[in-house]
Amino acid sequence: MALALSILVAALLGSVPTGFLIARARGIDLRTRGSGNIGATNLGRVLGRNAFVLCFTLDALKGLVPTLAYGLWGGLAGRLDLPAGDVAAWLGVMLAPVLGHMFCPWLGFKGGKGVATGLGALLGVAPVLTIAGLGGLAVWLAVFKARGIVSLASIAAAASVPLVVAALLLVGRAGVGPRAWGTATLAGWWPYLVLTTALAIFVIVRHRANIARLRAGTEARFRPPDTRR
């Protein structure tokens, strides 16, 4: 019952349409502007860089807060040797706000692409997925700085997260790093690998229109409007 309630609360928190509400406060229906997406990137293109940062931060908190709260409440946070069942329960709570964000029930089950909320949720599964999330964030920043295309940076970051998790497991099995990494084995770690792979697929599929534009060479760089005018 506690797990079911935690998943429900996490999904409801994730479903709060942050970008839509920020735009609505300015008298704008974000669904009718730019790409029509309610995420931080489209909001930034319409309302500027500050709106992008605010939305991205709030969306990340939607994933971080319920995920970390469940880990702290259940005594799971900070441990590397959790049984597979506990890991699966925690990851269920972690996935809930991401799906709530992607399929917002208040907007006809249409939502954002899950990048910021997914990042926040990853950071909440400490320490294993926190490391993977920070790795994904580093990839995002590097690709965005190099190319200036948010969708490309997001796709690269999403794809990198399960690779970082796999690398952590291999390093641990090789006897490098905390001893618990080496003793956890795949029996305890497979949920991390499965969930991060599934999350990466979700995010990449949500970017399928962007992928088509990237292949055609027509995907736009991120250029927020000049809000000083």
C-alpha positions as CSV (number, residue, x, y, z in Angstrom):
1,M,0.0,0.0,0.0
2,A,2.8,2.4,0.9
3,L,4.6,1.7,-2.4
4,A,1.4,2.1,-4.4
5,L,0.6,5.4,-2.7
6,S,4.2,6.6,-3.3
7,I,4.0,5.8,-7.0
8,L,0.6,7.6,-7.2
9,V,1.9,10.7,-5.5
10,A,5.0,10.7,-7.6
11,A,3.0,10.4,-10.8
12,L,0.7,13.2,-9.8
13,L,3.6,15.5,-9.0
14,G,5.2,14.7,-12.3
15,S,2.0,15.5,-14.1
16,V,2.0,19.1,-13.1
17,P,2.4,20.9,-16.5
18,T,5.1,23.3,-15.4
19,G,5.9,24.9,-18.8
20,F,2.2,25.2,-19.7
21,L,1.5,27.0,-16.4
22,I,4.5,29.3,-16.7
23,A,3.3,30.3,-20.2
24,R,-0.3,30.6,-19.1
25,A,0.7,33.0,-16.3
26,R,2.0,35.2,-19.2
27,G,-1.3,34.8,-21.1
28,I,0.2,32.3,-23.6
29,D,-1.1,28.8,-24.5
30,L,2.3,27.1,-25.1
31,R,0.5,24.4,-27.1
32,T,-0.1,26.9,-29.8
33,R,3.4,28.4,-30.0
34,G,6.6,27.1,-31.4
35,S,6.7,23.3,-31.6
36,G,3.5,23.1,-29.4
37,N,5.4,21.1,-26.8
38,I,5.0,22.1,-23.1
39,G,8.6,21.4,-22.1
40,A,11.4,23.8,-21.2
41,T,12.9,24.0,-24.6
42,N,9.8,25.3,-26.4
43,L,9.1,27.6,-23.4
44,G,12.6,29.0,-23.7
45,R,12.1,29.7,-27.4
46,V,8.9,31.5,-26.7
47,L,9.6,33.4,-23.4
48,G,13.4,33.4,-23.2
49,R,16.4,31.8,-21.4
50,N,15.2,32.6,-17.8
51,A,11.9,30.9,-18.5
52,F,13.8,27.9,-19.8
53,V,16.0,27.7,-16.7
54,L,13.0,28.0,-14.4
55,C,11.0,25.4,-16.1
56,F,13.9,23.0,-16.4
57,T,14.7,23.4,-12.7
58,L,11.1,22.8,-11.6
59,D,10.7,19.8,-13.9
60,A,13.8,18.3,-12.5
61,L,12.5,18.8,-9.0
62,K,9.3,17.0,-10.0
63,G,11.5,13.9,-10.5
64,L,14.0,14.4,-7.7
65,V,11.7,15.2,-4.7
66,P,9.4,12.1,-4.7
67,T,12.3,9.7,-5.7
68,L,14.7,10.9,-3.1
69,A,11.9,11.1,-0.4
70,Y,11.0,7.5,-1.0
71,G,14.7,6.5,-0.8
72,L,15.2,8.3,2.5
73,W,11.9,7.1,4.0
74,G,12.6,3.5,3.1
75,G,16.2,3.7,4.3
76,L,17.4,2.9,0.8
77,A,19.4,6.1,0.0
78,G,23.2,5.7,0.3
79,R,23.2,2.0,0.0
80,L,24.9,0.1,-2.8
81,D,23.9,-3.5,-1.8
82,L,20.1,-3.3,-2.0
83,P,18.1,-6.5,-2.8
84,A,16.6,-6.5,-6.3
85,G,13.1,-6.2,-4.9
86,D,13.9,-3.0,-3.1
87,V,15.7,-1.6,-6.1
88,A,12.7,-2.4,-8.3
89,A,10.3,-0.7,-5.9
90,W,12.5,2.5,-5.8
91,L,12.8,2.5,-9.5
92,G,9.0,2.2,-9.8
93,V,8.7,5.4,-7.8
94,M,11.4,7.0,-9.9
95,L,9.7,6.2,-13.2
96,A,6.3,7.5,-12.1
97,P,6.9,11.2,-12.3
98,V,8.6,10.8,-15.6
99,L,5.6,9.1,-17.1
100,G,3.3,11.6,-15.4
101,H,5.3,14.4,-17.1
102,M,5.3,12.7,-20.5
103,F,1.6,11.8,-20.5
104,C,0.0,14.6,-18.6
105,P,-3.6,13.7,-17.7
106,W,-4.6,17.3,-17.4
107,L,-3.7,18.1,-21.0
108,G,-5.1,15.1,-22.8
109,F,-2.2,12.9,-21.9
110,K,0.2,15.1,-23.9
111,G,3.3,16.3,-22.1
112,G,7.0,17.0,-22.3
113,K,9.8,14.8,-23.4
114,G,11.0,13.8,-20.0
115,V,14.6,15.0,-20.1
116,A,14.6,17.4,-17.1
117,T,12.2,15.2,-15.0
118,G,14.2,12.1,-15.9
119,L,17.4,13.8,-14.8
120,G,15.9,14.8,-11.5
121,A,14.5,11.3,-10.9
122,L,18.0,9.7,-11.7
123,L,19.6,12.1,-9.2
124,G,17.2,10.9,-6.5
125,V,18.3,7.3,-6.7
126,A,21.5,7.9,-4.7
127,P,24.3,7.0,-5.2
128,V,24.2,4.7,-8.2
129,L,21.9,6.6,-10.5
130,T,23.0,9.9,-9.2
131,I,26.4,9.2,-10.7
132,A,24.8,8.1,-14.0
133,G,22.5,11.2,-14.0
134,L,25.5,13.5,-13.5
135,G,27.3,11.7,-16.3
136,G,24.3,12.2,-18.6
137,L,24.2,15.9,-17.6
138,A,27.9,16.2,-18.5
139,V,27.2,14.7,-21.9
140,W,24.2,17.1,-22.4
141,L,26.3,20.1,-21.6
142,A,29.2,19.0,-23.8
143,V,27.0,18.3,-26.8
144,F,24.9,21.4,-26.4
145,K,28.0,23.6,-26.1
146,A,29.5,22.0,-29.2
147,R,26.3,22.0,-31.4
148,G,23.8,24.3,-29.7
149,I,20.9,21.8,-30.5
150,V,18.9,20.8,-27.4
151,S,17.3,17.7,-29.0
152,L,20.7,16.3,-30.0
153,A,22.1,17.0,-26.5
154,S,19.1,15.3,-24.9
155,I,19.2,12.2,-27.1
156,A,23.0,11.8,-26.5
157,A,22.5,12.3,-22.7
158,A,19.7,9.8,-22.5
159,A,21.7,7.2,-24.5
160,S,24.7,7.7,-22.2
161,V,22.9,6.9,-18.9
162,P,22.6,3.1,-19.2
163,L,26.1,3.0,-20.5
164,V,27.4,4.7,-17.4
165,V,25.4,2.3,-15.2
166,A,26.9,-0.7,-17.1
167,A,30.4,0.9,-16.7
168,L,29.9,1.3,-12.9
169,L,28.9,-2.4,-12.6
170,L,31.9,-3.5,-14.7
171,V,34.3,-1.4,-12.7
172,G,32.9,-2.7,-9.5
173,R,33.2,-6.3,-10.6
174,A,36.8,-5.6,-11.5
175,G,37.4,-4.7,-7.9
176,V,37.8,-0.9,-8.4
177,G,35.8,1.6,-6.3
178,P,33.6,0.8,-3.3
179,R,33.6,-2.9,-2.3
180,A,29.8,-3.1,-2.5
181,W,30.0,-2.4,-6.2
182,G,31.8,-5.6,-6.7
183,T,29.6,-7.7,-4.4
184,A,26.3,-6.4,-5.7
185,T,26.4,-8.5,-8.9
186,L,23.9,-8.5,-11.7
187,A,21.3,-10.0,-9.5
188,G,21.0,-6.7,-7.6
189,W,21.9,-4.4,-10.5
190,W,19.8,-5.6,-13.3
191,P,16.9,-3.4,-12.5
192,Y,19.1,-0.3,-12.8
193,L,20.2,-1.5,-16.2
194,V,16.7,-2.3,-17.4
195,L,15.1,0.9,-16.1
196,T,17.8,3.3,-17.4
197,T,17.7,1.5,-20.8
198,A,13.9,1.8,-20.9
199,L,14.0,5.5,-19.8
200,A,16.6,6.2,-22.5
201,I,14.3,4.6,-25.1
202,F,11.3,6.6,-23.9
203,V,13.2,9.8,-24.2
204,I,14.6,9.0,-27.6
205,V,11.2,7.9,-29.0
206,R,9.7,11.2,-27.7
207,H,12.3,12.9,-29.9
208,R,11.5,11.0,-33.1
209,A,10.3,14.2,-34.9
210,N,13.6,15.9,-33.9
211,I,15.6,12.9,-35.1
212,A,13.9,13.2,-38.5
213,R,14.8,16.9,-38.6
214,L,18.4,16.1,-37.5
215,R,18.8,13.6,-40.3
216,A,17.4,16.1,-42.8
217,G,19.7,18.9,-41.4
218,T,16.8,21.1,-40.6
219,E,16.8,20.9,-36.8
220,A,17.1,24.5,-35.3
221,R,19.6,25.6,-32.8
222,F,18.4,26.9,-29.5
223,R,17.9,30.7,-29.9
224,P,15.7,32.2,-27.2
225,P,14.0,35.5,-28.1
226,D,15.4,38.8,-27.1
227,T,13.1,39.6,-24.2
228,R,14.6,43.0,-23.6
229,R,12.6,44.5,-26.4
